[in-house]
Amino acid sequence: MRVPFALFLASLLAGPALAAPPVRDLGLGLSYVRVHSLPGDLPSDGSLSGHACVLDIRYVQGGGATAGALASWLSTHCGPRTPVLLLANASTGRDLLAALQGPGAAPGLVVLGAAAPGFQPDVAVAIPPGAERRAYDALERGTPVDSLVTERVDKPRNDEAMLAREHLPDSALGEDEGGTQAEQAGRPEPPPPLIDAVLQRAIQLHRALLALKRL
Protein backbone atom coordinates (compact mmCIF):
# COMPACT_ATOMS: atom_id res chain seq x y z
CA MET A 1 0.00 0.00 0.00
CA ARG A 2 1.31 3.41 -0.90
CA VAL A 3 2.12 5.76 1.99
CA PRO A 4 -0.05 8.90 1.83
CA PHE A 5 1.93 11.97 0.87
CA ALA A 6 0.89 13.80 4.06
CA LEU A 7 2.33 11.04 6.26
CA PHE A 8 5.52 10.96 4.21
CA LEU A 9 5.93 14.72 4.57
CA ALA A 10 5.26 14.53 8.31
CA SER A 11 7.96 11.90 8.73
CA LEU A 12 10.47 14.10 6.94
CA LEU A 13 9.64 17.06 9.15
CA ALA A 14 9.70 15.03 12.36
CA GLY A 15 13.00 13.27 11.67
CA PRO A 16 15.46 16.14 12.26
CA ALA A 17 13.55 17.36 15.31
CA LEU A 18 13.98 14.00 17.03
CA ALA A 19 17.66 13.63 16.22
CA ALA A 20 20.13 14.38 19.00
CA PRO A 21 22.52 17.26 18.36
CA PRO A 22 25.96 16.27 17.11
CA VAL A 23 28.77 15.72 19.57
CA ARG A 24 31.46 18.35 18.96
CA ASP A 25 35.10 17.47 19.51
CA LEU A 26 36.89 20.01 21.72
CA GLY A 27 40.21 18.18 21.51
CA LEU A 28 42.28 16.14 23.95
CA GLY A 29 39.45 13.74 24.66
CA LEU A 30 36.80 16.36 25.52
CA SER A 31 33.42 16.45 23.78
CA TYR A 32 30.67 19.08 23.79
CA VAL A 33 26.95 18.42 23.61
CA ARG A 34 24.35 21.18 23.48
CA VAL A 35 20.98 20.12 24.82
CA HIS A 36 17.75 21.77 23.69
CA SER A 37 15.26 19.32 25.16
CA LEU A 38 15.49 16.52 27.68
CA PRO A 39 15.88 13.61 27.66
CA GLY A 40 15.85 13.26 23.86
CA ASP A 41 19.06 15.22 23.28
CA LEU A 42 21.15 13.16 25.71
CA PRO A 43 23.55 10.97 23.69
CA SER A 44 22.87 7.27 24.14
CA ASP A 45 24.95 5.84 21.31
CA GLY A 46 28.17 5.35 23.27
CA SER A 47 29.90 8.31 21.63
CA LEU A 48 30.80 9.74 25.07
CA SER A 49 31.94 6.47 26.59
CA GLY A 50 35.25 6.56 28.39
CA HIS A 51 36.05 10.27 28.29
CA ALA A 52 35.03 13.64 29.68
CA CYS A 53 32.34 15.80 28.16
CA VAL A 54 30.77 19.24 28.40
CA LEU A 55 26.98 19.05 28.65
CA ASP A 56 25.29 22.40 28.00
CA ILE A 57 21.77 22.67 29.47
CA ARG A 58 21.60 26.45 29.68
CA TYR A 59 18.07 27.76 28.99
CA VAL A 60 16.63 24.21 29.03
CA GLN A 61 13.32 23.66 30.84
CA GLY A 62 11.83 20.51 32.32
CA GLY A 63 9.78 19.09 35.17
CA GLY A 64 10.36 16.37 37.73
CA ALA A 65 10.33 13.49 35.25
CA THR A 66 12.81 15.29 33.00
CA ALA A 67 15.06 16.02 35.97
CA GLY A 68 14.94 12.34 36.92
CA ALA A 69 15.99 11.33 33.41
CA LEU A 70 18.88 13.80 33.50
CA ALA A 71 20.02 12.53 36.91
CA SER A 72 19.89 8.94 35.65
CA TRP A 73 21.96 9.80 32.58
CA LEU A 74 24.53 11.64 34.68
CA SER A 75 24.87 8.71 37.09
CA THR A 76 25.75 6.52 34.11
CA HIS A 77 28.23 8.88 32.44
CA CYS A 78 29.89 10.66 35.36
CA GLY A 79 32.97 9.27 37.04
CA PRO A 80 36.13 10.48 38.78
CA ARG A 81 38.13 10.07 35.56
CA THR A 82 35.27 10.78 33.15
CA PRO A 83 33.75 13.98 34.54
CA VAL A 84 30.75 15.73 33.07
CA LEU A 85 31.32 19.48 33.02
CA LEU A 86 27.74 20.72 33.02
CA LEU A 87 26.91 24.27 31.94
CA ALA A 88 23.79 25.78 33.50
CA ASN A 89 22.47 29.19 34.52
CA ALA A 90 19.59 30.89 36.25
CA SER A 91 17.44 30.36 33.14
CA THR A 92 17.78 26.57 33.43
CA GLY A 93 14.61 24.92 34.79
CA ARG A 94 14.33 24.88 38.59
CA ASP A 95 13.68 21.15 38.76
CA LEU A 96 16.78 20.50 36.67
CA LEU A 97 18.92 22.69 38.91
CA ALA A 98 17.58 20.92 42.00
CA ALA A 99 18.61 17.55 40.53
CA LEU A 100 22.15 18.85 40.09
CA GLN A 101 22.69 20.25 43.54
CA GLY A 102 21.30 17.63 45.89
CA PRO A 103 23.33 15.28 48.10
CA GLY A 104 22.72 12.49 45.58
CA ALA A 105 24.49 14.30 42.74
CA ALA A 106 26.59 12.02 40.57
CA PRO A 107 30.32 11.79 41.42
CA GLY A 108 32.38 13.43 38.72
CA LEU A 109 29.75 16.07 38.01
CA VAL A 110 31.01 19.66 37.98
CA VAL A 111 28.44 22.42 37.44
CA LEU A 112 29.71 25.67 35.92
CA GLY A 113 27.84 28.90 35.34
CA ALA A 114 27.12 32.45 36.44
CA ALA A 115 26.03 32.46 40.08
CA ALA A 116 22.57 33.91 40.76
CA PRO A 117 19.94 33.77 43.51
CA GLY A 118 18.82 30.15 43.74
CA PHE A 119 21.74 28.88 41.65
CA GLN A 120 25.19 28.36 43.12
CA PRO A 121 27.37 26.36 40.72
CA ASP A 122 30.49 24.46 41.73
CA VAL A 123 32.54 26.82 39.56
CA ALA A 124 31.15 30.35 39.36
CA VAL A 125 31.97 32.32 36.22
CA ALA A 126 31.60 36.08 35.97
CA ILE A 127 29.62 36.86 32.83
CA PRO A 128 26.66 39.24 32.37
CA PRO A 129 23.42 37.48 31.35
CA GLY A 130 23.21 39.43 28.09
CA ALA A 131 26.76 38.57 27.06
CA GLU A 132 26.19 34.91 27.89
CA ARG A 133 23.05 34.79 25.77
CA ARG A 134 24.77 36.43 22.79
CA ALA A 135 27.66 33.96 22.96
CA TYR A 136 25.23 31.04 23.31
CA ASP A 137 23.24 32.20 20.29
CA ALA A 138 26.41 32.76 18.25
CA LEU A 139 27.33 29.08 18.56
CA GLU A 140 23.77 28.20 17.63
CA ARG A 141 24.16 30.19 14.41
CA GLY A 142 27.31 28.28 13.48
CA THR A 143 30.12 30.40 14.92
CA PRO A 144 33.15 28.12 15.44
CA VAL A 145 33.74 27.08 19.04
CA ASP A 146 37.38 28.18 18.91
CA SER A 147 36.46 31.79 18.21
CA LEU A 148 34.13 31.85 21.23
CA VAL A 149 36.64 30.51 23.74
CA THR A 150 39.89 32.10 22.52
CA GLU A 151 40.52 35.73 23.35
CA ARG A 152 42.49 37.71 20.80
CA VAL A 153 45.70 39.30 22.00
CA ASP A 154 46.61 42.24 19.78
CA LYS A 155 50.29 43.00 20.20
CA PRO A 156 51.44 46.02 18.17
CA ARG A 157 54.63 45.56 16.23
CA ASN A 158 57.22 47.91 17.75
CA ASP A 159 59.61 48.28 14.85
CA GLU A 160 62.27 51.00 14.67
CA ALA A 161 60.17 53.32 12.48
CA MET A 162 57.24 53.19 14.89
CA LEU A 163 59.46 53.86 17.90
CA ALA A 164 61.03 56.79 16.13
CA ARG A 165 57.65 58.33 15.28
CA GLU A 166 56.50 57.98 18.90
CA HIS A 167 59.44 60.11 20.05
CA LEU A 168 59.04 62.84 17.42
CA PRO A 169 56.86 65.91 18.01
CA ASP A 170 53.77 66.29 15.87
CA SER A 171 55.42 69.12 13.94
CA ALA A 172 58.09 66.73 12.69
CA LEU A 173 55.51 64.41 11.15
CA GLY A 174 54.27 64.82 7.63
CA GLU A 175 50.71 65.94 7.00
CA ASP A 176 49.62 62.44 6.04
CA GLU A 177 51.12 60.85 9.13
CA GLY A 178 49.75 63.53 11.46
CA GLY A 179 46.31 63.28 9.90
CA THR A 180 46.33 59.51 10.17
CA GLN A 181 47.25 59.64 13.86
CA ALA A 182 44.55 62.21 14.53
CA GLU A 183 41.96 60.07 12.82
CA GLN A 184 43.04 57.01 14.77
CA ALA A 185 42.87 58.95 18.04
CA GLY A 186 39.24 59.87 17.37
CA ARG A 187 38.21 56.45 16.14
CA PRO A 188 36.00 54.51 18.58
CA GLU A 189 37.40 51.32 20.06
CA PRO A 190 36.17 48.14 18.34
CA PRO A 191 33.75 46.07 20.42
CA PRO A 192 35.38 43.33 22.50
CA PRO A 193 35.32 39.84 20.98
CA LEU A 194 32.36 37.67 21.87
CA ILE A 195 33.53 35.09 24.41
CA ASP A 196 31.50 32.31 26.00
CA ALA A 197 33.24 32.55 29.37
CA VAL A 198 31.36 29.56 30.84
CA LEU A 199 32.34 27.19 28.04
CA GLN A 200 35.84 28.66 28.08
CA ARG A 201 36.18 27.90 31.81
CA ALA A 202 34.98 24.32 31.29
CA ILE A 203 37.68 23.74 28.69
CA GLN A 204 40.31 25.32 30.93
CA LEU A 205 39.25 23.08 33.82
CA HIS A 206 39.55 19.99 31.64
CA ARG A 207 43.03 21.02 30.50
CA ALA A 208 44.08 21.63 34.12
CA LEU A 209 42.85 18.17 35.16
CA LEU A 210 44.82 16.67 32.29
CA ALA A 211 47.96 18.53 33.36
CA LEU A 212 47.51 17.24 36.91
CA LYS A 213 47.05 13.69 35.53
CA ARG A 214 43.61 13.46 37.14
CA LEU A 215 42.07 12.13 33.90
C-alpha positions as CSV (number, residue, x, y, z in Angstrom):
1,M,0.0,0.0,0.0
2,R,1.3,3.4,-0.9
3,V,2.1,5.8,2.0
4,P,0.0,8.9,1.8
5,F,1.9,12.0,0.9
6,A,0.9,13.8,4.1
7,L,2.3,11.0,6.3
8,F,5.5,11.0,4.2
9,L,5.9,14.7,4.6
10,A,5.3,14.5,8.3
11,S,8.0,11.9,8.7
12,L,10.5,14.1,6.9
13,L,9.6,17.1,9.2
14,A,9.7,15.0,12.4
15,G,13.0,13.3,11.7
16,P,15.5,16.1,12.3
17,A,13.5,17.4,15.3
18,L,14.0,14.0,17.0
19,A,17.7,13.6,16.2
20,A,20.1,14.4,19.0
21,P,22.5,17.3,18.4
22,P,26.0,16.3,17.1
23,V,28.8,15.7,19.6
24,R,31.5,18.4,19.0
25,D,35.1,17.5,19.5
26,L,36.9,20.0,21.7
27,G,40.2,18.2,21.5
28,L,42.3,16.1,24.0
29,G,39.4,13.7,24.7
30,L,36.8,16.4,25.5
31,S,33.4,16.5,23.8
32,Y,30.7,19.1,23.8
33,V,26.9,18.4,23.6
34,R,24.3,21.2,23.5
35,V,21.0,20.1,24.8
36,H,17.7,21.8,23.7
37,S,15.3,19.3,25.2
38,L,15.5,16.5,27.7
39,P,15.9,13.6,27.7
40,G,15.8,13.3,23.9
41,D,19.1,15.2,23.3
42,L,21.1,13.2,25.7
43,P,23.5,11.0,23.7
44,S,22.9,7.3,24.1
45,D,24.9,5.8,21.3
46,G,28.2,5.4,23.3
47,S,29.9,8.3,21.6
48,L,30.8,9.7,25.1
49,S,31.9,6.5,26.6
50,G,35.3,6.6,28.4
51,H,36.0,10.3,28.3
52,A,35.0,13.6,29.7
53,C,32.3,15.8,28.2
54,V,30.8,19.2,28.4
55,L,27.0,19.0,28.6
56,D,25.3,22.4,28.0
57,I,21.8,22.7,29.5
58,R,21.6,26.4,29.7
59,Y,18.1,27.8,29.0
60,V,16.6,24.2,29.0
61,Q,13.3,23.7,30.8
62,G,11.8,20.5,32.3
63,G,9.8,19.1,35.2
64,G,10.4,16.4,37.7
65,A,10.3,13.5,35.2
66,T,12.8,15.3,33.0
67,A,15.1,16.0,36.0
68,G,14.9,12.3,36.9
69,A,16.0,11.3,33.4
70,L,18.9,13.8,33.5
71,A,20.0,12.5,36.9
72,S,19.9,8.9,35.7
73,W,22.0,9.8,32.6
74,L,24.5,11.6,34.7
75,S,24.9,8.7,37.1
76,T,25.8,6.5,34.1
77,H,28.2,8.9,32.4
78,C,29.9,10.7,35.4
79,G,33.0,9.3,37.0
80,P,36.1,10.5,38.8
81,R,38.1,10.1,35.6
82,T,35.3,10.8,33.2
83,P,33.8,14.0,34.5
84,V,30.8,15.7,33.1
85,L,31.3,19.5,33.0
86,L,27.7,20.7,33.0
87,L,26.9,24.3,31.9
88,A,23.8,25.8,33.5
89,N,22.5,29.2,34.5
90,A,19.6,30.9,36.3
91,S,17.4,30.4,33.1
92,T,17.8,26.6,33.4
93,G,14.6,24.9,34.8
94,R,14.3,24.9,38.6
95,D,13.7,21.1,38.8
96,L,16.8,20.5,36.7
97,L,18.9,22.7,38.9
98,A,17.6,20.9,42.0
99,A,18.6,17.6,40.5
100,L,22.2,18.9,40.1
101,Q,22.7,20.3,43.5
102,G,21.3,17.6,45.9
103,P,23.3,15.3,48.1
104,G,22.7,12.5,45.6
105,A,24.5,14.3,42.7
106,A,26.6,12.0,40.6
107,P,30.3,11.8,41.4
108,G,32.4,13.4,38.7
109,L,29.7,16.1,38.0
110,V,31.0,19.7,38.0
111,V,28.4,22.4,37.4
112,L,29.7,25.7,35.9
113,G,27.8,28.9,35.3
114,A,27.1,32.4,36.4
115,A,26.0,32.5,40.1
116,A,22.6,33.9,40.8
117,P,19.9,33.8,43.5
118,G,18.8,30.1,43.7
119,F,21.7,28.9,41.7
120,Q,25.2,28.4,43.1
121,P,27.4,26.4,40.7
122,D,30.5,24.5,41.7
123,V,32.5,26.8,39.6
124,A,31.1,30.3,39.4
125,V,32.0,32.3,36.2
126,A,31.6,36.1,36.0
127,I,29.6,36.9,32.8
128,P,26.7,39.2,32.4
129,P,23.4,37.5,31.3
130,G,23.2,39.4,28.1
131,A,26.8,38.6,27.1
132,E,26.2,34.9,27.9
133,R,23.0,34.8,25.8
134,R,24.8,36.4,22.8
135,A,27.7,34.0,23.0
136,Y,25.2,31.0,23.3
137,D,23.2,32.2,20.3
138,A,26.4,32.8,18.3
139,L,27.3,29.1,18.6
140,E,23.8,28.2,17.6
141,R,24.2,30.2,14.4
142,G,27.3,28.3,13.5
143,T,30.1,30.4,14.9
144,P,33.2,28.1,15.4
145,V,33.7,27.1,19.0
146,D,37.4,28.2,18.9
147,S,36.5,31.8,18.2
148,L,34.1,31.8,21.2
149,V,36.6,30.5,23.7
150,T,39.9,32.1,22.5
151,E,40.5,35.7,23.3
152,R,42.5,37.7,20.8
153,V,45.7,39.3,22.0
154,D,46.6,42.2,19.8
155,K,50.3,43.0,20.2
156,P,51.4,46.0,18.2
157,R,54.6,45.6,16.2
158,N,57.2,47.9,17.7
159,D,59.6,48.3,14.9
160,E,62.3,51.0,14.7
161,A,60.2,53.3,12.5
162,M,57.2,53.2,14.9
163,L,59.5,53.9,17.9
164,A,61.0,56.8,16.1
165,R,57.6,58.3,15.3
166,E,56.5,58.0,18.9
167,H,59.4,60.1,20.0
168,L,59.0,62.8,17.4
169,P,56.9,65.9,18.0
170,D,53.8,66.3,15.9
171,S,55.4,69.1,13.9
172,A,58.1,66.7,12.7
173,L,55.5,64.4,11.1
174,G,54.3,64.8,7.6
175,E,50.7,65.9,7.0
176,D,49.6,62.4,6.0
177,E,51.1,60.9,9.1
178,G,49.8,63.5,11.5
179,G,46.3,63.3,9.9
180,T,46.3,59.5,10.2
181,Q,47.2,59.6,13.9
182,A,44.6,62.2,14.5
183,E,42.0,60.1,12.8
184,Q,43.0,57.0,14.8
185,A,42.9,59.0,18.0
186,G,39.2,59.9,17.4
187,R,38.2,56.4,16.1
188,P,36.0,54.5,18.6
189,E,37.4,51.3,20.1
190,P,36.2,48.1,18.3
191,P,33.7,46.1,20.4
192,P,35.4,43.3,22.5
193,P,35.3,39.8,21.0
194,L,32.4,37.7,21.9
195,I,33.5,35.1,24.4
196,D,31.5,32.3,26.0
197,A,33.2,32.5,29.4
198,V,31.4,29.6,30.8
199,L,32.3,27.2,28.0
200,Q,35.8,28.7,28.1
201,R,36.2,27.9,31.8
202,A,35.0,24.3,31.3
203,I,37.7,23.7,28.7
204,Q,40.3,25.3,30.9
205,L,39.2,23.1,33.8
206,H,39.5,20.0,31.6
207,R,43.0,21.0,30.5
208,A,44.1,21.6,34.1
209,L,42.8,18.2,35.2
210,L,44.8,16.7,32.3
211,A,48.0,18.5,33.4
212,L,47.5,17.2,36.9
213,K,47.0,13.7,35.5
214,R,43.6,13.5,37.1
215,L,42.1,12.1,33.9
